[in-house]
Amino acid sequence: MSSKVALVYDNGEYNVVVNETVIYTDKKIEDAYKEFEKIVKNNRSMQDTSWESISSYVKSLQLDGLEIEEVYKNISFRNLKYFHNTGKLFYTGRGEMFPLNGGYRLLSFILKLVADKKLEDSEALLEICKEAMKNAMTYRVTEFSFILTSPIFNYGNVEYNFYTKSMHKGTSCDPASFETFKNYVLEIIKGQICE
């Protein structure tokens, strides 16, 4: 992604500017510079997917309740909000704005599952992501699967494949509904019971 990031001094204040939009202002150079470095790092680590291709792909899914804000480059779907300029994804349910790992990759995974009718209730997957984040667990997505990694799971991870409707628990792969997977995972996370 080609974002122009600048640190500008103007009228006694330091401004961090991204693509000619002021996003941070401070009177102290040290604080402004820290924010500048953070934004540069975030922009460097973001996917090289252009906003135009993201917007075009998301529109092609034709999902009810999907909102695309072209000016500020953000996408809202149910309780998900993605900000392209920072690459951040947030869960916005229950009156909170909780940051999630995964950015656009997680968003596109969820949207594709909903469009393909493989996931009816995206809120259930978001609940797992949120609980994982709160308990310092990692998760990732592949083309078809959601994978949670933590020592509390058998062999360190548990995976759900939405297309084969199967749960992989380290040593076994069994047919299971997503609801079964969700209940299994949340019971272990909330109870912190080693399997």
Secondary structure, DSSP 8 states (H G I E B T S, - for coil): ----EEEEEETTEEEEEETTEEEEEES-HHHHHHHHHHHHHHHHHS----HHHHHHHHHHT--TTEEEETTTTEEEETTEEEETTTTEEEE--TT--EEETTHHHHHHHHHHHHHTTS-S-HHHHHHHHHHHHHTT-EEEE-SSEEEEE-TTSGGGEEEEETTTTEEE-SS-EEE--HHHHHHHHHHHHHHT---
